[in-house]
Amino acid sequence: MNKKSVKANLICGITCILFSLWVWFETASFPEDKNVNINSDFFPRMMAIGLIIASLSMIFTSVMSKKEEIIGTLSLKNSGIQRALICLVLTILVAVLLKPVGFIIVSIVYAFIMMYILGDRKWIRMIIVSILVPLLIFFLFSKLLGITLPLGILKPLFH
Amino acid sequence: MALQLLFNSLTTVLQPDVLLVIFLGVLGGTVLGALPGLTATMGVALLVPFTFGMELINSIGMLLGIFLGAMYGGSIPAILIRTPGTPAAAATAMDGYPLGQKGEAGRALSMSLTASVMGSFIGVIVMIFLSPQISKFALKFSSAEFFCLAIFGLSIIIAISGNSISKGLIAAFFGLILSCVGSDPINGYPRFLFGQMGLYEGPPFIPTLIGLFAVSEVLLGVEKIVDTGKITSNLSRILPTKEDFLRCLPTILKSGIIGCFIGSIPGAGGDISAFVAYGEAKRASKKPEEFGNGSVEGIAAAEAANNGCCGGAMIPLLSLGIPGDAVTAILLGAFTIQGLQPGPLMYIENITDVYNIFSAMLIACICVFIVGAVGMKLFVKVISIDKKILLPSIMILSLVGSYSMRNSVFDVYITLICGFLGYLFQKVNLPLSPILLALILGPMAERNLRRYLIISDGSFSFLWTRPICIVLVIAAILSLIISVFNQKKIAKNIAEAEKAADGNTI
């Protein structure tokens, strides 16, 4: 029995069960129409029960199985995971700053930092790519497709 | 009548602007499909936002071009660098990669292009003839039948994705719960909104799937940076030799048809059809010992089947409104955004749109051939693009794509949340395709089930009184039971194939 995969499956299964229970209690507040026997809570509740059964069966097979299942690492000490989480946080920052600062500036800075985090140290290439890619995407969307991305502080330049 | 309609729609599709967008769609689809580590699903998801602002016919053409291009593009990295990606690519890689290692990458690529295009053609022709018939049959369906159809489609995708039924079920139920977010399909009561009006129409489809399929892949890519390294390959030819072609022709025809029929089962996609056709080609071949060591026939079988599947997967999409696999599920979402509602009624109310789709697909097949032949050298270069440039670019494109559907930053947050969820899901081997299909089929299942139950006063009698329902439910249960046995076999096959290919790299 591979302890790592059982542990991961156990965490996953229990999370799903807790989620289902939350769905069940959340649906209790849905209004009931006395004229029909099936209401808004019916389908989500059935699915929540299904999710609980599927989770239990996954936990059961995982504990019983003799074969080891290859599960990716989720340890926060792993440098790869740290890199992925930094990337996620940076991307959230992009979303937050998208409207106030504007797409072009935010994504240029983002692309540059991301390339640095990914281990690129060819400075000239980094500068060229991080400026060209956002500009290309911006003009592709605004000129060809008529979708203007947020301009932010650069707005005066485009008027 | 039908021929007249087809001819009329061909003249519409052959307008220069429509041709141009189909061509661009194929080009974009092929490039994204050819990027290592990007699946066709992700490629289509990333390119769909480009079609938002277009006219209906242009957007249909571009979407179908992207679809066929992405399916073909996947074979290029499979042959050149044996990227682990979709199982469909694994079948091509089993013979394509060894052949490339022998210095015959040109022979492998040319065969995969020819087989892909012929496979797509076969799929599209079958689709043109079959889907109107199925739509006529489906007109008799009531809500009970549509509910069972949705369940059947879900059971198939659970059965074939991932290596554990319970994990497939978890993914499907999770997706079905997600699909309940938004207004109730019967009485309009807003469910699970958390005060966010952006969720009223349900989880925004394109942002959700860009998150699940693109952002999660970027996060995985950032976690383990793998360099593809230099590719040196001998691209001497674009078309296969006459001997190769004649030898593989029967295999291509047979595999195209197999692929199309497997693709037409709701839920079953290119991966499974490629393996079935590959197995059949090996069984029928005069030189079965070559399979796995660089057989051109193997490449032809796998590629003809996974492209034949495209046309096949469109059959249930168009005639029943049920997507054949994850990629067509995205197409369905994109069609709906454009105001097209696939299903049996489309054949009565919007028959010209149906034939425009047929014609656009035929033209897209030809475009795949032209793009593939002319651009082969370019695509080989695309594969070696540095991940350090690729990953940030894909992430920016994902954000822009999700923003552009409704010009909303809220949708960008949805994308990021779904991306993180998709990342965690993949960590514990939960398959993502069932979530996507559940998001599409969930509202359909709920609406039809509740409508039926209101009429029948809460009785589930349709499960044993309506013949079509009985067949569908039994088929759904059987598919799950059979897959418990088959999955072990398929997992073993893939493991063996990878082992064999690993042996060749060393």
Contacts between the chains, C-beta under 8 A, distances in Angstrom:
chain1	res1	chain2	res2	distance
A	8	B	427	7.5
A	8	B	428	5.2
A	9	B	428	6.6
A	12	B	170	7.9
A	12	B	428	4.6
A	12	B	430	7.2
A	13	B	170	8.0
A	16	B	170	5.9
A	16	B	174	7.1
A	19	B	174	7.9
A	19	B	177	7.8
A	20	B	177	7.8
A	23	B	177	5.8
A	26	B	192	6.7
A	27	B	191	7.7
A	30	B	189	6.4
A	30	B	191	6.8
A	31	B	189	6.3
A	33	B	187	6.7
A	36	B	454	5.5
A	37	B	453	7.2
A	37	B	454	7.7
A	37	B	457	6.8
A	37	B	458	4.4
A	38	B	450	5.1
A	38	B	453	4.8
A	38	B	454	6.2
A	38	B	458	6.6
A	40	B	184	4.5
A	40	B	186	7.7
A	40	B	187	6.6
A	40	B	189	4.7
A	40	B	191	6.1
A	42	B	450	6.9
A	43	B	176	7.9
A	43	B	180	6.2
A	43	B	445	7.9
A	43	B	446	4.3
A	43	B	449	7.2
A	43	B	450	7.0
A	44	B	177	6.1
A	44	B	180	4.5
A	44	B	191	7.0
A	44	B	192	7.9
A	47	B	173	5.3
A	47	B	176	4.4
A	47	B	177	4.8
A	47	B	180	7.1
A	48	B	173	7.9
A	48	B	177	6.6
A	50	B	169	7.2
A	50	B	173	4.4
A	50	B	176	7.5
A	51	B	170	6.5
A	51	B	173	3.9
A	51	B	174	6.3
A	51	B	177	6.7
A	53	B	169	8.0
A	54	B	166	5.4
A	54	B	169	3.8
A	54	B	170	4.6
A	54	B	173	5.7
A	55	B	166	7.8
A	55	B	170	6.0
A	57	B	166	4.4
A	57	B	169	7.5
A	58	B	164	6.9
A	58	B	166	3.8
A	58	B	167	5.9
A	58	B	170	6.1
A	61	B	164	6.9
A	61	B	166	5.9
A	69	B	429	6.8
A	70	B	429	7.9
A	71	B	427	7.1
A	71	B	428	6.3
A	71	B	429	6.6
A	72	B	426	7.3
A	72	B	427	4.5
A	72	B	428	7.9
A	74	B	427	5.7
A	80	B	222	7.9
A	80	B	223	3.9
A	80	B	224	5.4
A	81	B	223	6.2
A	83	B	222	5.4
A	83	B	223	6.1
A	84	B	219	4.7
A	84	B	220	7.4
A	84	B	222	5.0
A	84	B	223	4.2
A	84	B	423	7.1
A	87	B	218	7.5
A	87	B	219	6.3
A	87	B	222	4.6
A	87	B	395	7.6
A	88	B	219	6.4
A	88	B	416	7.2
A	88	B	419	7.7
A	88	B	420	6.1
A	91	B	215	7.7
A	91	B	395	6.1
A	91	B	399	7.1
A	91	B	416	6.1
A	92	B	413	8.0
A	92	B	416	5.9
A	94	B	399	6.3
A	95	B	399	6.9
A	95	B	409	6.1
A	95	B	412	4.4
A	95	B	413	5.8
A	95	B	416	6.2
A	98	B	399	7.6
A	98	B	403	7.2
A	98	B	409	5.6
A	98	B	412	6.7
A	99	B	409	5.8
A	103	B	400	7.4
A	107	B	396	5.0
A	107	B	399	7.8
A	110	B	392	6.9
A	110	B	395	7.9
A	110	B	396	7.0
A	111	B	392	4.5
A	111	B	393	7.3
A	111	B	396	6.5
A	114	B	222	8.0
A	114	B	391	6.9
A	114	B	392	3.9
A	114	B	395	7.1
A	115	B	388	5.3
A	115	B	389	6.9
A	115	B	392	5.9
A	117	B	222	7.6
A	118	B	222	6.7
A	118	B	225	5.9
A	118	B	387	7.0
A	118	B	388	4.3
A	118	B	391	6.4
A	118	B	392	7.6
A	119	B	225	6.5
A	119	B	388	6.6
A	120	B	386	7.8
A	120	B	388	4.3
A	120	B	389	7.9
A	125	B	389	8.0
A	129	B	389	5.3
A	129	B	393	8.0
A	130	B	392	7.5
A	133	B	389	7.8
A	133	B	392	7.4
A	133	B	393	5.0
A	133	B	396	6.4
A	134	B	396	6.2
A	137	B	396	6.2
A	137	B	397	6.3
A	137	B	400	5.7
A	141	B	400	6.4
A	141	B	404	6.4
A	145	B	50	6.1
A	145	B	52	7.1
A	145	B	53	4.7
A	145	B	54	7.8
A	145	B	404	7.7
A	146	B	53	4.8
A	147	B	52	7.1
A	147	B	53	6.1
A	147	B	404	4.6
A	147	B	407	7.4
A	149	B	400	6.3
A	149	B	403	6.8
A	149	B	404	7.6
